[in-house]
């Protein structure tokens, strides 16, 4: 294979050959001839890694690349490509931010602290970034707390900082890896709710073209999410560990038997860059994380879809998640939405279920045997149906899947088949009773069953709330025509997606196309975000000029300020 790639299969092969060429550089002419080729291939591949520092599999994708880079820097000295890499600039903080919200692949490897230490030790020695020594020590501390001891590897011994010294605090900021469409966030509540949501080109836009082998690694992204409660996996996507592609095994909407463009295939084959979900809108503030995911083009063309979307809202103060799934098609379809938990699902009331986690050791050991973790039931979430456009029912079942790896049989090669085990999952399925050309389902997940209440069209949360759906929404005498409206009582801050009009105290602002905003009611001041510079019609408001947003808070490229006219004149 003679073109750049970022998948571990390609990088693992190249780095092994390239390091062998270094080892025999003086003895073998073929080694001297081949090394420049493999070095160039690996350096070009480094340019494809996401600038955010968050690879699709946070640790395993850069693992082989970093192994080669350490050898190359030791063999040939400092490398300009390493020094100027934005991916390496941000890798340490991306690893730290995503540590509490692992995706399924990292859960199933069960090697998070070891690989996190490996990568941060490399950074400390060859690409030092702010606080990287403290970040490394944090991973050592985390492993010692969970395992009782730390098994040091080669990079720990060769490149790591001293273990005595300050550690880094787990960051509370939201990680938005815009280049791959990942959102990583942790709540400020107890228990801590950690979410990981994927909605974009999973390997990054620069690495997405038809020949790339990672197109055979991933089912296209469909806005699926995973949730950990105090670090225990509760909601996970099953599809990463099984043979055959089945989007019904992810925590997303399900049309017919799944709906994904690669559904039913053994491997993905050639998947075009446009065959993935797209983050249409994204806005994150101190309290709320809001994302609108369009997954129409990640679905099978045979479904004749006109629209398939997900609105994902996360309240970091309470740990509450609200999800609205909708579709429209030119033919009648079966419509459902799925959640998969590592434990059990039990009905508390008609529309309220308790979902639990568990089987941590079996999930983590599926590729390499026991990791010494427990399999007891741990962590819980409560899911409540808020509304639906048609009659629905809830089905709990064990989903069918074919495990690619079986716990207890893939470690030494000497195990008996009688030792074989694999995790048993529970699916919570909310399904529309009749086939239809369109539908909408809205549900909420929270750490307590009494966390939210429904009042008229509003979802009431402790110290705040939200209104979901395109239309005219109102709170505190502020009227907003938008796709969703959220508010925080303490700060009197309104957050809204898809705003076409804002009206407050006789003042109005109209936008075409719609924008996203944060608006402080008591000050009559706001911050606007947009992907393009819209036309604005203002009465009683003044707006600053649009400038580059340069922020993780929004998907929009441009930002501006909105103020009441009297304040601006003053």
N, C-alpha and C positions, 0 to 999 in steps of 0.2 A: 504494500500500500504506500503510494508515494505522495500523499497529500496530507495536510495537517488535520489533526483530530484532537478531541479532548476526552474521549472515552477511555476508561482504564484498560480495556483490552489492547487497544493500539499503543497507548503510552507504556503499558507494562512490557510489551514486546520490544518496542524501540529502546526503552531505557536499559533493558537487559543487554541488548546487543551493543548499544553505545558504550556502556560501562565496560563490557568485555573488550571493545576496541581500545579504550584507554589503557586497560590492564596489559594488553599485548601490543601497544603502540610501537615500541622499539623493536620488537621481535618479528612482527608480521606485517609485510607490505599491505596486505588486504585490510588490516586494521587501520593503517594510516590513510588508505584510500576511502574506506567506508565512513570513518568518523565524521568528516565534514558534512556528508549527506545526512546522517542521523542527527547531528547537532543542529543543522539548519531546519530539519523537519520538526524537531522538538522546540526550537526557538519560535518558529512560526506558529506552532500549536499554543505556546504560551500566550501569544497575542489574542487567541480566541477565547481565553478564559474571561468570565464576566468582570467588568471593572469594579463591581460592588464587593468582590471578594467572596460572594456566596455562590458556590457551584451547586449544580442540581443535587448532587450528593455531597454535602458540605466538606467531608473529609476524604472520601475515597477517590473522588475525581482528581484532586491535586496530589494525591499520595505518590503516584509514580513519577509525575512531573518533578516534584520536589526531590525525590530520590536521585533523579538524574542531575538536577541543578546543583545539588550538594557535591556530587562527584565532579561535575564540570568545573565548578568554582575552585575546588581543591586541586584539580588537575591542571587547569589553565589560568587560574586567577579570576579576578572580578569580571563580570559580564555586564555589558551595558544594558542588554535586554532584561536582566534581572533587576538592575538598579532602577530602571524607569517603569517597571511593571505596576500599573494601577491595581491589578488583581492582587499582587503581593502586598501593596500598600494597605489594602483593606481586609486582607485575609484574617489577621488576628482578631480584629473586632467583630468580623462576621462570624467567626467560630464561637466567640464568647457570647454574642447575642443569640445565636441559634442553639446554644448548648442545651437549654432547658426545653426547646421545642424541636426535637429531632424528627426527621421524616422516617418513613417506614424502613427504608434501606438501612439507616443508621441504627434504628431500634433492633433490627434483625441481625446486624453484625455484632452488636453488643460490645463494640471496641471503641466507644467514643473517646474515652479519656486517653487511651493509648495513642490513637491516631491524632487527637488534638495536641497531645504533647509532642509527637513527632513533628508536626507541621510548625508549631510555635518555636520549638528548639531550632529548626532550620532558619526561621525568620530572625531569631535572636543573633545567630552567627553570621548569616549571609545577606539579610535584608532587614536590618533593625528598624522597627517602627515604634511609635510612642507607646510606652507601657507594655511592650511585648514580654519583658521579663516577668512583670506582675501577672500578665495573662497566663503565661506558662505555669507559674506557681499556683494559680487558681485551679488549673486542671489537675495538678499534682494533689492539691488539697481535696478536690472533689473525688479523686480516685481513692485517696486514703480514707475518706469518710465512708465511701460506699463499699470498699473492698477490704479495708483494714491494713493494707500495705500497697506499695507501688512496685511493679515489676519494671525495672529500668531496661530500655532498649538501647540500640547502638547510638541513636541520635541524642538520647538523654545523656549518655556518657561522653559523647564527643562535642556536642554543641550547646547544650542547655546551660542556662544561668545557674548560679547557686540557689539551692532551694530555700535558704534563709533569706528573708526579705519580704517586702510588702506584696500583698496579693491584690488583684483587681476585683472591684465590686461587679457583680452581675449587672449589666446595663439595663435600665428601665425603658430606654428608647425603643421605638419600633424599627425593625429592619425591613426596608422595602428594597428588594433587589430588582430594580425596574428592568434590568436587562434580561432576566429570566422569568420575571413575573411572580416571584416568591414574596410573601409577607410573613414575617416572623414577629410575634408579639407575646408579651407576658402580662398578666393582670397584676394589679397592686393589691388584690384581695387575698384573703385567707379562706379556703385553700387557694394556692396560686394556680390559675388557669393559663396554660401556654398553648398557643395555636400556631400552626404552620399551614399556610394556604398557597396553592400553586395555580397560577393562571397566566401562562405565557409560553414562549418557546423555552422548554425546560433546560436546554443546554446553552441558551443565549442566542441572540439573533446572528451574531457573527459566525457561530458554529452550526447554523441551521441551513444546510443545503442537501440536495437529494442524496449525494454519495456518502454523506457522513454516517459512520457506523452507529452513532448514538441514536439515529432514527430507528434502529432495530433494537435499541435498549429500552425506549420509553413508549408507553402508550401516550397519545397526545394529551396535553394538559386540559382539564375540564373543570377548573375551579374547585377541585376536591380539597378537603382540609383534614387535618389531624389535630387531636387535642390530648394534652397530658395534664394530669391533675397532681400537683406537688411532685412532678417528675415521673409519675406512673402513667404509662400509656393506657388511655381509655378508648379513644376513637382512633382507628388506624385504617389505612388503605391496604387491602390484602393483595392487590394485583401485582405488587413488585416481587413477590416470592413464589409465583406460580407459573406453570407452563401454560401458554395460551393467553391471548390478550382479551380481557373482559372488563369493559368499563363499568359493568354492574358491580364490580368488586371494589369500587372506590366510593368515597363519601360525597356523592354528587347526584344530580338528577339522572333518572333512568328512563329512556324512551324505548318502547318495545322490550327487547331482551338486554339492553345496555345502551346502544345508540352510538358508541364511539366509532370513528371512521375506520379503525383497525379491528373492530370487534370480531371475534371468531378466528382471527389469524393466530398462527403459532408465533410468528415474528411480525414486526411492524412493516417490514419491507420499505419501499421508498415512500416516505412521508414528506410532503412539501412543507416549506416553512410556514405557509399560510394555513396549514391544517392544524391549528391549535387554538386554544381560547385566547382572548385578548382582554387585558385590563382596560376597560373603556373609561372608567372613572376611579380615582383613588384619592382619599383625603384622610389624613391622620393628625389628630390633635392630642392634647394632654389626656383626654378621656376616651374619645371614640376613634375607632379605626373603621373606615368605610371603603368598600370596594364594590364596583359594578363589573361583573365578568360576562363577556359575550362569548358563548361557546358554540355558536351556530356552525362555524367552519370546522370545528373539531368533531362534528357529528356526521354520520353516514349520509351521503347525498340521497340515498334511496328513501330516506325519511321525508324528503320534500319539505324541509323546514324553512320557514320564513324567519323564525327567531327562536333562540334558546338562550336564556340569561339567568344569572344568579346575582342577587344582591346580598352581600356578606357584611354584617355589622358586628363589631366587637366592642363591648364596654369594658375598658380596662379597670375601672373603679370597682365593678361588681363581678367581673368575670363572665358576664352574660353574652351569649352569641345569638343573634337573630339572622335567619336565612330566609330569603324569598326566592323560590325557583319558579320560572315561568317559561312557556313555549307557545308557539303558534306554527301551524303546518297547513299544507294544502290537502291533507288526508287525515282520517281518524287514526290516532295513535294511543297506545297504552302509556300512561304517564305516572311516574312515581319518583320518589327521592329516597336515597339510602343512607343509613348510618351503620357502621360496623364497629362493634365494641369487642375488646379482648376478654370481657367477662360475660355478664348476663344482662338480659333486658326483661324487666317485670313491670306490669301495669300497676300504677298507684290509683289512678282514676281513668275515666274513659279516654281522655286525650293527654294524660300525663304518665310518662314512663321513667323508670330509674334504670340508667345504663351504667355498668361498672367495668373496670379494667381488671387486668390480671395476667397470668401466664408469662410474666416478664422473663423468666429464665428460659422457657421454651421458645419464646419469640427470639430472644437474643442468641440462643444457641442453635438456631436452625441450620447454620452453616458450619458450626464447629464444635458442637457439643456443649455441655453445661458451662455456664459462666458463674456458677455459684450464687445465682439470684433465686429468689423465691417465686413460686407460681401462685401464691395466694391471691384472692380477690382484693384489689386495691384501687382506690379512687372511684368517684362516682359523679355522674352528671344527671340532671333531670331534663327531659325533653318534653315540651308541650306544644301541641298544635294550636296556632293562633287563628288562622283562617285559611280557607280554600275556596276556589271558585266553583267547585262542584262537590258532590258527595264523595267522601273518602273513607278508607278503612286503614287500620294499622295491622301489619302482619309481622310477627317476630319468627325468625327461622334461622337455621344454620345454613349459610350459603355453600354451594358446591364449588369446589376449586381443586386443582391438581397441583400439589406442592412440588416445586422444583427441587427442594432440599428437604430432607426428613431428619428431624432431630435424633441424634443417637446413631446415625448410620453414615455420616459424612465427615468423620473426624480422623480416625486412624486407619480406616479401611478394614479393620479386623472385627467390627461389630457384627452381631447377628441381626438378621432381619426382624427377629422377634423383639428387638430393642427399639424398633422404629416408632417414633411418635411425631406428631405435628400439632400446632396450635388448633384449637377449636374456637371458632368465632361465632358471634351472634349478630344477625342483621335485624335492624329496625327499619321497616319499609312502610312509608306512607304512600298509599297508592290511590289514584282516582278510580272510582268504582266502574265507570263506563269509559269506553274509548271516546276521544274527542279531538277536534282540530285545534284546541287551545286549552290552557289551564294555568293555574297559579296555586302554589302552596307556600304558606309562611309558617315557620316553626321557630322555637327558641330553645336554647340550651343554657342551663344555669347550674351553679354549684349547690343551690338550695331549691326546694320545690316551691317556696313562697316568695321567690325573688322578684317576680314581676306580676302585674295585674293588668287587665284590659279595661280601659275606661273609654267608652265611645269608640273613636277610631285611634286612640292613643295607647301605646305600650308604656305603662308606668313603671319606672325603675327607681330604686332608692336614690333620691337626690337628682332625678332627671327623667328623661323619657325619650320616645321617638314615635314618629308617624311614618309609615312605609307605604309607598305607592305614588304614582304620578298624579298630581292634583293640587288643589289649593289647601295648604296647611296653615294652622294658626296657633301661636303660643305667645303669651304676654303682649297681646295687641299687635303683634307682628304677623303679617300675612305673607306667606311665601308660596309661590307656585314652583314646585320642584318635584324631584323623584323620591326624596326622603328627607325628613327633617328630624334633627336630634338636638337635645338641649340639656344643659347642666345648670341646676338651680343655684349652686353656690357662686358661680362666676357669671351667671346670666349670659352664657355663651351659647349661641345657636350655630349648629353645623348643618349644612345642607348640600346635597348633590343635585346636579342638573337644574340649577335655578334659572328660570326665565323671568321671574319678577319678584321683587321685594318691596313691600309697602309697610311704612312705619311712621306714625304721627304726621300724616299728610304728605310725607315724602315717598317717592317711588323711584325704583331703578329697574329697568327692563333690559334684558340681554338676549342677543341673537347672534350666534347660537348660545345655548345655556352654559352657565359657568358653575363652579363650585365655590362655596364661601364659608367663612367663619364671621359671625357678627355678634358684637358685644352690645346687648340691648341698652344697658344703662348709659353707655357712652355714645351710642348711635355711630359706631365705627365698625368697619369690617375689613377683611382681607379676602381678595378675590383670586381665584386660580382658573386658568383656561389653557386648553391645548392650542387654540388659535386666538388671535385678538378679536373679540366679538364687537359688534355694534352695540352701543349702550345709549339708552334714552333715559336721562336723569331729570328728576324734578325734586328740588330740595336737597339733593345729594351732589357732591363733587367727587370726582375720581382721579387718582393719579395716573400717570402714564404707565403703560405695560412694560415690564422689564423681565429679564430672564429670572425664572423662579429660583433656581439653584438651591433646592431644598428637597429633603426626603419626605416632606409632609404631603406632597401632592404629586400626582401623575402629570399635571399640567406643566407645560413649558414656561408659561408666563404668569406673572403675579402683579397685582395692583392693590391700592388702598381705596377704601370707600369711606367718606366722612359726611356727616350732616353739613349742609352749606354754611350755617351760622358758625359752626366750629372752625371750618376751613377759613372763613373770613377773619375770625378772631385770631 
